[in-house]
């Protein structure tokens, strides 16, 4: 419990001491409010700028990778399209071979029915 509670309490006390110290330095006689406002703005903007730089680097990397991928893709896309057309012709031929006996038997049945159905 002390490994969790003690660091949290010490950190809270440190933050409270910093707030009191900054308040005394800022709002005391001769305190420079404008300078402290500028310092605070800098500390607020720094994480936003770092996150923006990381996002910019990620975006640049993605654009570069897309450029490289689009340079490679047309060759392999054409190859994949050829294989898909080849596979579709094999599939069509296989389905025609599977259906041919059924259609042949249906044709014979229809012929017999037509022959014996006439009077």
PDB file as gemmi writes it, atoms N, CA and C in Angstrom:
CRYST1    1.000    1.000    1.000  90.00  90.00  90.00 P 1                      
ATOM      1  N   UNK A   1       0.821  -1.184   0.000  1.00  0.00           N  
ATOM      2  CA  UNK A   1       0.000   0.000   0.000  1.00  0.00           C  
ATOM      3  C   UNK A   1       0.873   1.259   0.000  1.00  0.00           C  
ATOM      4  N   UNK A   2       1.995   1.237   0.734  1.00  0.00           N  
ATOM      5  CA  UNK A   2       2.856   2.412   0.807  1.00  0.00           C  
ATOM      6  C   UNK A   2       3.548   2.673  -0.532  1.00  0.00           C  
ATOM      7  N   UNK A   3       3.715   1.632  -1.342  1.00  0.00           N  
ATOM      8  CA  UNK A   3       4.350   1.808  -2.644  1.00  0.00           C  
ATOM      9  C   UNK A   3       3.437   2.553  -3.615  1.00  0.00           C  
ATOM     10  N   UNK A   4       2.162   2.567  -3.323  1.00  0.00           N  
ATOM     11  CA  UNK A   4       1.208   3.268  -4.184  1.00  0.00           C  
ATOM     12  C   UNK A   4       0.814   4.610  -3.578  1.00  0.00           C  
ATOM     13  N   UNK A   5       0.453   4.608  -2.310  1.00  0.00           N  
ATOM     14  CA  UNK A   5      -0.080   5.806  -1.667  1.00  0.00           C  
ATOM     15  C   UNK A   5       1.009   6.867  -1.464  1.00  0.00           C  
ATOM     16  N   UNK A   6       2.183   6.472  -0.992  1.00  0.00           N  
ATOM     17  CA  UNK A   6       3.244   7.436  -0.689  1.00  0.00           C  
ATOM     18  C   UNK A   6       3.671   8.239  -1.920  1.00  0.00           C  
ATOM     19  N   UNK A   7       3.961   7.627  -3.062  1.00  0.00           N  
ATOM     20  CA  UNK A   7       4.327   8.441  -4.235  1.00  0.00           C  
ATOM     21  C   UNK A   7       3.199   9.375  -4.689  1.00  0.00           C  
ATOM     22  N   UNK A   8       1.965   8.939  -4.583  1.00  0.00           N  
ATOM     23  CA  UNK A   8       0.847   9.790  -4.988  1.00  0.00           C  
ATOM     24  C   UNK A   8       0.726  10.983  -4.052  1.00  0.00           C  
ATOM     25  N   UNK A   9       0.843  10.763  -2.746  1.00  0.00           N  
ATOM     26  CA  UNK A   9       0.753  11.857  -1.778  1.00  0.00           C  
ATOM     27  C   UNK A   9       1.920  12.830  -1.961  1.00  0.00           C  
ATOM     28  N   UNK A  10       3.143  12.304  -2.147  1.00  0.00           N  
ATOM     29  CA  UNK A  10       4.295  13.178  -2.354  1.00  0.00           C  
ATOM     30  C   UNK A  10       4.162  14.001  -3.632  1.00  0.00           C  
ATOM     31  N   UNK A  11       3.674  13.402  -4.685  1.00  0.00           N  
ATOM     32  CA  UNK A  11       3.469  14.128  -5.940  1.00  0.00           C  
ATOM     33  C   UNK A  11       2.412  15.211  -5.771  1.00  0.00           C  
ATOM     34  N   UNK A  12       1.317  14.888  -5.093  1.00  0.00           N  
ATOM     35  CA  UNK A  12       0.267  15.888  -4.840  1.00  0.00           C  
ATOM     36  C   UNK A  12       0.818  17.052  -4.018  1.00  0.00           C  
ATOM     37  N   UNK A  13       1.618  16.742  -2.988  1.00  0.00           N  
ATOM     38  CA  UNK A  13       2.215  17.813  -2.169  1.00  0.00           C  
ATOM     39  C   UNK A  13       3.180  18.666  -2.993  1.00  0.00           C  
ATOM     40  N   UNK A  14       3.943  18.044  -3.883  1.00  0.00           N  
ATOM     41  CA  UNK A  14       4.858  18.776  -4.746  1.00  0.00           C  
ATOM     42  C   UNK A  14       4.102  19.722  -5.667  1.00  0.00           C  
ATOM     43  N   UNK A  15       3.005  19.230  -6.251  1.00  0.00           N  
ATOM     44  CA  UNK A  15       2.192  20.090  -7.123  1.00  0.00           C  
ATOM     45  C   UNK A  15       1.573  21.251  -6.347  1.00  0.00           C  
ATOM     46  N   UNK A  16       1.090  20.985  -5.164  1.00  0.00           N  
ATOM     47  CA  UNK A  16       0.512  22.057  -4.333  1.00  0.00           C  
ATOM     48  C   UNK A  16       1.582  23.087  -3.982  1.00  0.00           C  
ATOM     49  N   UNK A  17       2.795  22.627  -3.639  1.00  0.00           N  
ATOM     50  CA  UNK A  17       3.889  23.553  -3.323  1.00  0.00           C  
ATOM     51  C   UNK A  17       4.258  24.388  -4.545  1.00  0.00           C  
ATOM     52  N   UNK A  18       4.283  23.776  -5.730  1.00  0.00           N  
ATOM     53  CA  UNK A  18       4.587  24.526  -6.947  1.00  0.00           C  
ATOM     54  C   UNK A  18       3.513  25.565  -7.238  1.00  0.00           C  
ATOM     55  N   UNK A  19       2.265  25.208  -7.036  1.00  0.00           N  
ATOM     56  CA  UNK A  19       1.170  26.158  -7.261  1.00  0.00           C  
ATOM     57  C   UNK A  19       1.295  27.346  -6.313  1.00  0.00           C  
ATOM     58  N   UNK A  20       1.574  27.082  -5.039  1.00  0.00           N  
ATOM     59  CA  UNK A  20       1.725  28.165  -4.055  1.00  0.00           C  
ATOM     60  C   UNK A  20       2.928  29.026  -4.415  1.00  0.00           C  
ATOM     61  N   UNK A  21       4.050  28.404  -4.781  1.00  0.00           N  
ATOM     62  CA  UNK A  21       5.257  29.150  -5.125  1.00  0.00           C  
ATOM     63  C   UNK A  21       5.025  30.029  -6.346  1.00  0.00           C  
ATOM     64  N   UNK A  22       4.395  29.490  -7.364  1.00  0.00           N  
ATOM     65  CA  UNK A  22       4.133  30.270  -8.578  1.00  0.00           C  
ATOM     66  C   UNK A  22       3.147  31.399  -8.292  1.00  0.00           C  
ATOM     67  N   UNK A  23       2.146  31.110  -7.476  1.00  0.00           N  
ATOM     68  CA  UNK A  23       1.178  32.160  -7.114  1.00  0.00           C  
ATOM     69  C   UNK A  23       1.853  33.295  -6.356  1.00  0.00           C  
ATOM     70  N   UNK A  24       2.721  32.961  -5.412  1.00  0.00           N  
ATOM     71  CA  UNK A  24       3.422  33.999  -4.651  1.00  0.00           C  
ATOM     72  C   UNK A  24       4.347  34.813  -5.553  1.00  0.00           C  
ATOM     73  N   UNK A  25       5.042  34.129  -6.462  1.00  0.00           N  
ATOM     74  CA  UNK A  25       5.975  34.836  -7.334  1.00  0.00           C  
ATOM     75  C   UNK A  25       5.237  35.703  -8.354  1.00  0.00           C  
ATOM     76  N   UNK A  26       4.077  35.261  -8.781  1.00  0.00           N  
ATOM     77  CA  UNK A  26       3.349  35.979  -9.819  1.00  0.00           C  
ATOM     78  C   UNK A  26       2.564  37.157  -9.262  1.00  0.00           C  
ATOM     79  N   UNK A  27       1.814  36.923  -8.224  1.00  0.00           N  
ATOM     80  CA  UNK A  27       0.883  37.941  -7.750  1.00  0.00           C  
ATOM     81  C   UNK A  27       1.439  38.788  -6.595  1.00  0.00           C  
ATOM     82  N   UNK A  28       2.689  38.617  -6.251  1.00  0.00           N  
ATOM     83  CA  UNK A  28       3.324  39.425  -5.220  1.00  0.00           C  
ATOM     84  C   UNK A  28       3.668  40.789  -5.819  1.00  0.00           C  
ATOM     85  N   UNK A  29       4.153  41.700  -5.011  1.00  0.00           N  
ATOM     86  CA  UNK A  29       4.534  43.007  -5.524  1.00  0.00           C  
ATOM     87  C   UNK A  29       5.675  42.840  -6.524  1.00  0.00           C  
ATOM     88  N   UNK A  30       5.500  43.436  -7.673  1.00  0.00           N  
ATOM     89  CA  UNK A  30       6.555  43.359  -8.688  1.00  0.00           C  
ATOM     90  C   UNK A  30       6.541  42.059  -9.474  1.00  0.00           C  
ATOM     91  N   UNK A  31       5.541  41.230  -9.256  1.00  0.00           N  
ATOM     92  CA  UNK A  31       5.452  39.985 -10.014  1.00  0.00           C  
ATOM     93  C   UNK A  31       5.082  40.271 -11.461  1.00  0.00           C  
ATOM     94  N   UNK A  32       5.681  39.545 -12.370  1.00  0.00           N  
ATOM     95  CA  UNK A  32       5.460  39.775 -13.798  1.00  0.00           C  
ATOM     96  C   UNK A  32       4.453  38.753 -14.320  1.00  0.00           C  
ATOM     97  N   UNK A  33       3.195  39.153 -14.356  1.00  0.00           N  
ATOM     98  CA  UNK A  33       2.121  38.236 -14.766  1.00  0.00           C  
ATOM     99  C   UNK A  33       2.259  37.855 -16.231  1.00  0.00           C  
ATOM    100  N   UNK A  34       2.668  38.799 -17.064  1.00  0.00           N  
ATOM    101  CA  UNK A  34       2.808  38.533 -18.496  1.00  0.00           C  
ATOM    102  C   UNK A  34       3.853  37.462 -18.787  1.00  0.00           C  
ATOM    103  N   UNK A  35       4.977  37.530 -18.055  1.00  0.00           N  
ATOM    104  CA  UNK A  35       6.038  36.534 -18.252  1.00  0.00           C  
ATOM    105  C   UNK A  35       5.554  35.134 -17.840  1.00  0.00           C  
ATOM    106  N   UNK A  36       4.853  35.059 -16.701  1.00  0.00           N  
ATOM    107  CA  UNK A  36       4.361  33.759 -16.253  1.00  0.00           C  
ATOM    108  C   UNK A  36       3.279  33.218 -17.191  1.00  0.00           C  
ATOM    109  N   UNK A  37       2.492  34.112 -17.766  1.00  0.00           N  
ATOM    110  CA  UNK A  37       1.490  33.675 -18.742  1.00  0.00           C  
ATOM    111  C   UNK A  37       2.172  33.110 -19.985  1.00  0.00           C  
ATOM    112  N   UNK A  38       3.269  33.761 -20.414  1.00  0.00           N  
ATOM    113  CA  UNK A  38       4.010  33.269 -21.576  1.00  0.00           C  
ATOM    114  C   UNK A  38       4.654  31.913 -21.275  1.00  0.00           C  
ATOM    115  N   UNK A  39       5.211  31.775 -20.095  1.00  0.00           N  
ATOM    116  CA  UNK A  39       5.816  30.496 -19.704  1.00  0.00           C  
ATOM    117  C   UNK A  39       4.756  29.398 -19.653  1.00  0.00           C  
ATOM    118  N   UNK A  40       3.606  29.708 -19.102  1.00  0.00           N  
ATOM    119  CA  UNK A  40       2.520  28.723 -19.036  1.00  0.00           C  
ATOM    120  C   UNK A  40       2.059  28.331 -20.433  1.00  0.00           C  
ATOM    121  N   UNK A  41       1.956  29.315 -21.311  1.00  0.00           N  
ATOM    122  CA  UNK A  41       1.550  29.020 -22.691  1.00  0.00           C  
ATOM    123  C   UNK A  41       2.563  28.106 -23.372  1.00  0.00           C  
ATOM    124  N   UNK A  42       3.831  28.361 -23.142  1.00  0.00           N  
ATOM    125  CA  UNK A  42       4.869  27.507 -23.726  1.00  0.00           C  
ATOM    126  C   UNK A  42       4.717  26.072 -23.241  1.00  0.00           C  
ATOM    127  N   UNK A  43       4.502  25.901 -21.936  1.00  0.00           N  
ATOM    128  CA  UNK A  43       4.374  24.541 -21.396  1.00  0.00           C  
ATOM    129  C   UNK A  43       3.099  23.848 -21.875  1.00  0.00           C  
ATOM    130  N   UNK A  44       2.084  24.616 -22.209  1.00  0.00           N  
ATOM    131  CA  UNK A  44       0.858  24.007 -22.749  1.00  0.00           C  
ATOM    132  C   UNK A  44       1.041  23.640 -24.217  1.00  0.00           C  
ATOM    133  N   UNK A  45       1.786  24.470 -24.958  1.00  0.00           N  
ATOM    134  CA  UNK A  45       1.931  24.262 -26.403  1.00  0.00           C  
ATOM    135  C   UNK A  45       2.937  23.152 -26.729  1.00  0.00           C  
ATOM    136  N   UNK A  46       3.924  22.939 -25.885  1.00  0.00           N  
ATOM    137  CA  UNK A  46       4.974  21.949 -26.176  1.00  0.00           C  
ATOM    138  C   UNK A  46       4.397  20.554 -26.446  1.00  0.00           C  
ATOM    139  N   UNK A  47       3.511  19.998 -25.616  1.00  0.00           N  
ATOM    140  CA  UNK A  47       2.985  18.663 -25.929  1.00  0.00           C  
ATOM    141  C   UNK A  47       2.175  18.629 -27.227  1.00  0.00           C  
ATOM    142  N   UNK A  48       1.470  19.724 -27.517  1.00  0.00           N  
ATOM    143  CA  UNK A  48       0.700  19.770 -28.760  1.00  0.00           C  
ATOM    144  C   UNK A  48       1.641  19.759 -29.957  1.00  0.00           C  
ATOM    145  N   UNK A  49       2.738  20.504 -29.863  1.00  0.00           N  
ATOM    146  CA  UNK A  49       3.707  20.529 -30.957  1.00  0.00           C  
ATOM    147  C   UNK A  49       4.393  19.176 -31.140  1.00  0.00           C  
ATOM    148  N   UNK A  50       4.730  18.531 -30.050  1.00  0.00           N  
ATOM    149  CA  UNK A  50       5.361  17.205 -30.147  1.00  0.00           C  
ATOM    150  C   UNK A  50       4.406  16.209 -30.794  1.00  0.00           C  
ATOM    151  N   UNK A  51       3.145  16.225 -30.374  1.00  0.00           N  
ATOM    152  CA  UNK A  51       2.159  15.328 -30.975  1.00  0.00           C  
ATOM    153  C   UNK A  51       1.978  15.655 -32.455  1.00  0.00           C  
ATOM    154  N   UNK A  52       1.982  16.941 -32.802  1.00  0.00           N  
ATOM    155  CA  UNK A  52       1.858  17.334 -34.205  1.00  0.00           C  
ATOM    156  C   UNK A  52       3.036  16.862 -35.033  1.00  0.00           C  
ATOM    157  N   UNK A  53       4.250  16.960 -34.477  1.00  0.00           N  
ATOM    158  CA  UNK A  53       5.434  16.479 -35.196  1.00  0.00           C  
ATOM    159  C   UNK A  53       5.399  14.970 -35.397  1.00  0.00           C  
ATOM    160  N   UNK A  54       4.943  14.256 -34.378  1.00  0.00           N  
ATOM    161  CA  UNK A  54       4.820  12.799 -34.511  1.00  0.00           C  
ATOM    162  C   UNK A  54       3.795  12.456 -35.578  1.00  0.00           C  
ATOM    163  N   UNK A  55       2.673  13.156 -35.573  1.00  0.00           N  
ATOM    164  CA  UNK A  55       1.639  12.927 -36.582  1.00  0.00           C  
ATOM    165  C   UNK A  55       2.151  13.277 -37.975  1.00  0.00           C  
ATOM    166  N   UNK A  56       2.897  14.365 -38.094  1.00  0.00           N  
ATOM    167  CA  UNK A  56       3.469  14.743 -39.383  1.00  0.00           C  
ATOM    168  C   UNK A  56       4.447  13.684 -39.885  1.00  0.00           C  
ATOM    169  N   UNK A  57       5.303  13.171 -39.004  1.00  0.00           N  
ATOM    170  CA  UNK A  57       6.255  12.125 -39.393  1.00  0.00           C  
ATOM    171  C   UNK A  57       5.523  10.867 -39.833  1.00  0.00           C  
ATOM    172  N   UNK A  58       4.454  10.519 -39.124  1.00  0.00           N  
ATOM    173  CA  UNK A  58       3.651   9.354 -39.504  1.00  0.00           C  
ATOM    174  C   UNK A  58       3.001   9.557 -40.864  1.00  0.00           C  
ATOM    175  N   UNK A  59       2.486  10.743 -41.103  1.00  0.00           N  
ATOM    176  CA  UNK A  59       1.852  11.040 -42.381  1.00  0.00           C  
ATOM    177  C   UNK A  59       2.865  11.004 -43.528  1.00  0.00           C  
ATOM    178  N   UNK A  60       4.045  11.566 -43.314  1.00  0.00           N  
ATOM    179  CA  UNK A  60       5.090  11.531 -44.333  1.00  0.00           C  
ATOM    180  C   UNK A  60       5.490  10.084 -44.629  1.00  0.00           C  
ATOM    181  N   UNK A  61       5.625   9.269 -43.600  1.00  0.00           N  
ATOM    182  CA  UNK A  61       5.977   7.859 -43.802  1.00  0.00           C  
ATOM    183  C   UNK A  61       4.891   7.129 -44.579  1.00  0.00           C  
ATOM    184  N   UNK A  62       3.626   7.392 -44.266  1.00  0.00           N  
ATOM    185  CA  UNK A  62       2.535   6.744 -44.995  1.00  0.00           C  
ATOM    186  C   UNK A  62       2.495   7.167 -46.455  1.00  0.00           C  
ATOM    187  N   UNK A  63       2.735   8.451 -46.731  1.00  0.00           N  
ATOM    188  CA  UNK A  63       2.757   8.918 -48.114  1.00  0.00           C  
ATOM    189  C   UNK A  63       3.904   8.262 -48.871  1.00  0.00           C  
ATOM    190  N   UNK A  64       5.066   8.183 -48.260  1.00  0.00           N  
ATOM    191  CA  UNK A  64       6.218   7.540 -48.899  1.00  0.00           C  
ATOM    192  C   UNK A  64       5.945   6.065 -49.182  1.00  0.00           C  
ATOM    193  N   UNK A  65       5.366   5.362 -48.210  1.00  0.00           N  
ATOM    194  CA  UNK A  65       5.060   3.944 -48.412  1.00  0.00           C  
ATOM    195  C   UNK A  65       4.003   3.745 -49.486  1.00  0.00           C  
ATOM    196  N   UNK A  66       3.009   4.623 -49.550  1.00  0.00           N  
ATOM    197  CA  UNK A  66       1.994   4.513 -50.609  1.00  0.00           C  
ATOM    198  C   UNK A  66       2.614   4.753 -51.985  1.00  0.00           C  
ATOM    199  N   UNK A  67       3.556   5.693 -52.079  1.00  0.00           N  
ATOM    200  CA  UNK A  67       4.231   5.937 -53.344  1.00  0.00           C  
ATOM    201  C   UNK A  67       5.002   4.703 -53.788  1.00  0.00           C  
ATOM    202  N   UNK A  68       5.707   4.095 -52.857  1.00  0.00           N  
ATOM    203  CA  UNK A  68       6.462   2.881 -53.196  1.00  0.00           C  
ATOM    204  C   UNK A  68       5.530   1.733 -53.561  1.00  0.00           C  
ATOM    205  N   UNK A  69       4.446   1.604 -52.816  1.00  0.00           N  
ATOM    206  CA  UNK A  69       3.491   0.522 -53.071  1.00  0.00           C  
ATOM    207  C   UNK A  69       2.813   0.688 -54.416  1.00  0.00           C  
ATOM    208  N   UNK A  70       2.454   1.918 -54.770  1.00  0.00           N  
ATOM    209  CA  UNK A  70       1.816   2.156 -56.062  1.00  0.00           C  
ATOM    210  C   UNK A  70       2.791   1.941 -57.210  1.00  0.00           C  
ATOM    211  N   UNK A  71       4.074   2.072 -56.952  1.00  0.00           N  
ATOM    212  CA  UNK A  71       5.061   1.771 -57.977  1.00  0.00           C  
ATOM    213  C   UNK A  71       5.200   0.277 -58.221  1.00  0.00           C  
ATOM    214  N   UNK A  72       4.960  -0.525 -57.209  1.00  0.00           N  
ATOM    215  CA  UNK A  72       5.092  -1.985 -57.314  1.00  0.00           C  
ATOM    216  C   UNK A  72       3.775  -2.636 -57.720  1.00  0.00           C  
ATOM    217  N   UNK A  73       2.682  -2.086 -57.259  1.00  0.00           N  
ATOM    218  CA  UNK A  73       1.372  -2.723 -57.373  1.00  0.00           C  
ATOM    219  C   UNK A  73       0.922  -3.049 -58.792  1.00  0.00           C  
ATOM    220  N   UNK A  74       1.057  -2.151 -59.790  1.00  0.00           N  
ATOM    221  CA  UNK A  74       0.504  -2.486 -61.104  1.00  0.00           C  
ATOM    222  C   UNK A  74       1.034  -3.793 -61.683  1.00  0.00           C  
ATOM    223  N   UNK A  75       2.296  -4.094 -61.463  1.00  0.00           N  
ATOM    224  CA  UNK A  75       2.858  -5.351 -61.978  1.00  0.00           C  
ATOM    225  C   UNK A  75       2.163  -6.545 -61.350  1.00  0.00           C  
ATOM    226  N   UNK A  76       2.074  -6.553 -60.053  1.00  0.00           N  
ATOM    227  CA  UNK A  76       1.484  -7.693 -59.368  1.00  0.00           C  
ATOM    228  C   UNK A  76      -0.033  -7.720 -59.501  1.00  0.00           C  
ATOM    229  N   UNK A  77      -0.646  -6.556 -59.664  1.00  0.00           N  
ATOM    230  CA  UNK A  77      -2.090  -6.528 -59.869  1.00  0.00           C  
ATOM    231  C   UNK A  77      -2.438  -7.169 -61.204  1.00  0.00           C  
ATOM    232  N   UNK A  78      -1.672  -6.872 -62.236  1.00  0.00           N  
ATOM    233  CA  UNK A  78      -1.902  -7.499 -63.549  1.00  0.00           C  
ATOM    234  C   UNK A  78      -1.695  -9.002 -63.485  1.00  0.00           C  
ATOM    235  N   UNK A  79      -0.663  -9.420 -62.777  1.00  0.00           N  
ATOM    236  CA  UNK A  79      -0.413 -10.853 -62.615  1.00  0.00           C  
ATOM    237  C   UNK A  79      -1.560 -11.527 -61.881  1.00  0.00           C  
ATOM    238  N   UNK A  80      -2.044 -10.902 -60.813  1.00  0.00           N  
ATOM    239  CA  UNK A  80      -3.164 -11.470 -60.060  1.00  0.00           C  
ATOM    240  C   UNK A  80      -4.416 -11.526 -60.923  1.00  0.00           C  
ATOM    241  N   UNK A  81      -4.642 -10.521 -61.751  1.00  0.00           N  
ATOM    242  CA  UNK A  81      -5.813 -10.514 -62.629  1.00  0.00           C  
ATOM    243  C   UNK A  81      -5.716 -11.657 -63.638  1.00  0.00           C  
ATOM    244  N   UNK A  82      -4.532 -11.922 -64.173  1.00  0.00           N  
ATOM    245  CA  UNK A  82      -4.368 -13.058 -65.097  1.00  0.00           C  
ATOM    246  C   UNK A  82      -4.701 -14.382 -64.412  1.00  0.00           C  
ATOM    247  N   UNK A  83      -4.241 -14.555 -63.186  1.00  0.00           N  
ATOM    248  CA  UNK A  83      -4.539 -15.794 -62.457  1.00  0.00           C  
ATOM    249  C   UNK A  83      -6.028 -15.922 -62.144  1.00  0.00           C  
ATOM    250  N   UNK A  84      -6.690 -14.825 -61.850  1.00  0.00           N  
ATOM    251  CA  UNK A  84      -8.131 -14.879 -61.578  1.00  0.00           C  
ATOM    252  C   UNK A  84      -8.890 -15.266 -62.842  1.00  0.00           C  
ATOM    253  N   UNK A  85      -8.502 -14.724 -63.994  1.00  0.00           N  
ATOM    254  CA  UNK A  85      -9.158 -15.113 -65.251  1.00  0.00           C  
ATOM    255  C   UNK A  85      -8.917 -16.588 -65.563  1.00  0.00           C  
ATOM    256  N   UNK A  86      -7.712 -17.059 -65.321  1.00  0.00           N  
ATOM    257  CA  UNK A  86      -7.403 -18.469 -65.539  1.00  0.00           C  
ATOM    258  C   UNK A  86      -8.236 -19.347 -64.608  1.00  0.00           C  
ATOM    259  N   UNK A  87      -8.323 -18.957 -63.346  1.00  0.00           N  
ATOM    260  CA  UNK A  87      -9.122 -19.728 -62.387  1.00  0.00           C  
ATOM    261  C   UNK A  87     -10.602 -19.696 -62.774  1.00  0.00           C  
ATOM    262  N   UNK A  88     -11.103 -18.564 -63.254  1.00  0.00           N  
ATOM    263  CA  UNK A  88     -12.521 -18.503 -63.626  1.00  0.00           C  
ATOM    264  C   UNK A  88     -12.816 -19.406 -64.812  1.00  0.00           C  
ATOM    265  N   UNK A  89     -11.877 -19.525 -65.757  1.00  0.00           N  
ATOM    266  CA  UNK A  89     -12.116 -20.440 -66.887  1.00  0.00           C  
ATOM    267  C   UNK A  89     -12.127 -21.895 -66.407  1.00  0.00           C  
ATOM    268  N   UNK A  90     -11.237 -22.249 -65.492  1.00  0.00           N  
ATOM    269  CA  UNK A  90     -11.260 -23.609 -64.932  1.00  0.00           C  
ATOM    270  C   UNK A  90     -12.548 -23.868 -64.156  1.00  0.00           C  
ATOM    271  N   UNK A  91     -13.016 -22.888 -63.404  1.00  0.00           N  
ATOM    272  CA  UNK A  91     -14.250 -23.057 -62.629  1.00  0.00           C  
ATOM    273  C   UNK A  91     -15.440 -23.225 -63.556  1.00  0.00           C  
ATOM    274  N   UNK A  92     -15.513 -22.409 -64.617  1.00  0.00           N  
ATOM    275  CA  UNK A  92     -16.619 -22.536 -65.578  1.00  0.00           C  
ATOM    276  C   UNK A  92     -16.598 -23.916 -66.244  1.00  0.00           C  
ATOM    277  N   UNK A  93     -15.425 -24.365 -66.652  1.00  0.00           N  
ATOM    278  CA  UNK A  93     -15.329 -25.681 -67.294  1.00  0.00           C  
ATOM    279  C   UNK A  93     -15.720 -26.787 -66.316  1.00  0.00           C  
ATOM    280  N   UNK A  94     -15.328 -26.650 -65.057  1.00  0.00           N  
ATOM    281  CA  UNK A  94     -15.686 -27.652 -64.049  1.00  0.00           C  
ATOM    282  C   UNK A  94     -17.190 -27.693 -63.791  1.00  0.00           C  
ATOM    283  N   UNK A  95     -17.813 -26.522 -63.705  1.00  0.00           N  
ATOM    284  CA  UNK A  95     -19.263 -26.518 -63.478  1.00  0.00           C  
ATOM    285  C   UNK A  95     -20.015 -27.057 -64.683  1.00  0.00           C  
ATOM    286  N   UNK A  96     -19.539 -26.771 -65.886  1.00  0.00           N  
ATOM    287  CA  UNK A  96     -20.187 -27.328 -67.075  1.00  0.00           C  
ATOM    288  C   UNK A  96     -20.058 -28.849 -67.103  1.00  0.00           C  
ATOM    289  N   UNK A  97     -18.896 -29.368 -66.691  1.00  0.00           N  
ATOM    290  CA  UNK A  97     -18.718 -30.822 -66.657  1.00  0.00           C  
ATOM    291  C   UNK A  97     -19.595 -31.449 -65.581  1.00  0.00           C  
ATOM    292  N   UNK A  98     -19.801 -30.764 -64.478  1.00  0.00           N  
ATOM    293  CA  UNK A  98     -20.635 -31.306 -63.408  1.00  0.00           C  
ATOM    294  C   UNK A  98     -22.106 -31.295 -63.798  1.00  0.00           C  
ATOM    295  N   UNK A  99     -22.540 -30.315 -64.570  1.00  0.00           N  
ATOM    296  CA  UNK A  99     -23.953 -30.181 -64.938  1.00  0.00           C  
ATOM    297  C   UNK A  99     -24.298 -31.003 -66.170  1.00  0.00           C  
ATOM    298  N   UNK A 100     -23.329 -31.317 -67.010  1.00  0.00           N  
ATOM    299  CA  UNK A 100     -23.580 -32.011 -68.278  1.00  0.00           C  
ATOM    300  C   UNK A 100     -24.339 -33.332 -68.098  1.00  0.00           C  
ATOM    301  N   UNK A 101     -23.974 -34.215 -67.165  1.00  0.00           N  
ATOM    302  CA  UNK A 101     -24.742 -35.466 -67.025  1.00  0.00           C  
ATOM    303  C   UNK A 101     -26.190 -35.222 -66.586  1.00  0.00           C  
ATOM    304  N   UNK A 102     -26.392 -34.255 -65.725  1.00  0.00           N  
ATOM    305  CA  UNK A 102     -27.753 -33.971 -65.242  1.00  0.00           C  
ATOM    306  C   UNK A 102     -28.604 -33.458 -66.397  1.00  0.00           C  
ATOM    307  N   UNK A 103     -28.053 -32.552 -67.195  1.00  0.00           N  
ATOM    308  CA  UNK A 103     -28.805 -32.031 -68.344  1.00  0.00           C  
ATOM    309  C   UNK A 103     -29.054 -33.128 -69.383  1.00  0.00           C  
ATOM    310  N   UNK A 104     -28.094 -34.014 -69.564  1.00  0.00           N  
ATOM    311  CA  UNK A 104     -28.267 -35.113 -70.512  1.00  0.00           C  
ATOM    312  C   UNK A 104     -29.410 -36.029 -70.078  1.00  0.00           C  
ATOM    313  N   UNK A 105     -29.443 -36.381 -68.776  1.00  0.00           N  
ATOM    314  CA  UNK A 105     -30.521 -37.233 -68.268  1.00  0.00           C  
ATOM    315  C   UNK A 105     -31.867 -36.521 -68.321  1.00  0.00           C  
ATOM    316  N   UNK A 106     -31.891 -35.241 -68.034  1.00  0.00           N  
ATOM    317  CA  UNK A 106     -33.136 -34.485 -68.141  1.00  0.00           C  
ATOM    318  C   UNK A 106     -33.611 -34.433 -69.590  1.00  0.00           C  
ATOM    319  N   UNK A 107     -32.682 -34.306 -70.522  1.00  0.00           N  
ATOM    320  CA  UNK A 107     -33.041 -34.296 -71.942  1.00  0.00           C  
ATOM    321  C   UNK A 107     -33.631 -35.628 -72.380  1.00  0.00           C  
ATOM    322  N   UNK A 108     -33.033 -36.723 -71.920  1.00  0.00           N  
ATOM    323  CA  UNK A 108     -33.568 -38.054 -72.262  1.00  0.00           C  
ATOM    324  C   UNK A 108     -34.952 -38.221 -71.646  1.00  0.00           C  
ATOM    325  N   UNK A 109     -35.103 -37.790 -70.392  1.00  0.00           N  
ATOM    326  CA  UNK A 109     -36.403 -37.891 -69.731  1.00  0.00           C  
ATOM    327  C   UNK A 109     -37.458 -37.072 -70.453  1.00  0.00           C  
ATOM    328  N   UNK A 110     -37.111 -35.897 -70.906  1.00  0.00           N  
ATOM    329  CA  UNK A 110     -38.058 -35.050 -71.625  1.00  0.00           C  
ATOM    330  C   UNK A 110     -38.407 -35.664 -72.972  1.00  0.00           C  
ATOM    331  N   UNK A 111     -37.412 -36.263 -73.640  1.00  0.00           N  
ATOM    332  CA  UNK A 111     -37.682 -36.919 -74.932  1.00  0.00           C  
ATOM    333  C   UNK A 111     -38.615 -38.103 -74.748  1.00  0.00           C  
ATOM    334  N   UNK A 112     -38.367 -38.946 -73.716  1.00  0.00           N  
ATOM    335  CA  UNK A 112     -39.231 -40.105 -73.473  1.00  0.00           C  
ATOM    336  C   UNK A 112     -40.645 -39.657 -73.100  1.00  0.00           C  
ATOM    337  N   UNK A 113     -40.712 -38.620 -72.299  1.00  0.00           N  
ATOM    338  CA  UNK A 113     -42.015 -38.112 -71.894  1.00  0.00           C  
ATOM    339  C   UNK A 113     -42.778 -37.576 -73.107  1.00  0.00           C  
ATOM    340  N   UNK A 114     -42.055 -36.882 -73.996  1.00  0.00           N  
ATOM    341  CA  UNK A 114     -42.699 -36.356 -75.200  1.00  0.00           C  
ATOM    342  C   UNK A 114     -43.106 -37.492 -76.130  1.00  0.00           C  
ATOM    343  N   UNK A 115     -42.287 -38.529 -76.234  1.00  0.00           N  
ATOM    344  CA  UNK A 115     -42.612 -39.664 -77.131  1.00  0.00           C  
ATOM    345  C   UNK A 115     -43.803 -40.445 -76.630  1.00  0.00           C  
ATOM    346  N   UNK A 116     -43.791 -40.776 -75.331  1.00  0.00           N  
ATOM    347  CA  UNK A 116     -44.886 -41.593 -74.794  1.00  0.00           C  
ATOM    348  C   UNK A 116     -46.105 -40.748 -74.411  1.00  0.00           C  
ATOM    349  N   UNK A 117     -45.907 -39.468 -74.305  1.00  0.00           N  
ATOM    350  CA  UNK A 117     -47.016 -38.602 -73.930  1.00  0.00           C  
ATOM    351  C   UNK A 117     -47.955 -38.328 -75.106  1.00  0.00           C  
ATOM    352  N   UNK A 118     -47.496 -38.524 -76.325  1.00  0.00           N  
ATOM    353  CA  UNK A 118     -48.345 -38.282 -77.493  1.00  0.00           C  
ATOM    354  C   UNK A 118     -49.294 -39.433 -77.683  1.00  0.00           C  
ATOM    355  N   UNK A 119     -50.438 -39.099 -78.167  1.00  0.00           N  
ATOM    356  CA  UNK A 119     -51.387 -40.167 -78.472  1.00  0.00           C  
ATOM    357  C   UNK A 119     -51.836 -40.138 -79.875  1.00  0.00           C  
TER     358      UNK A 119                                                      
END                                                                             
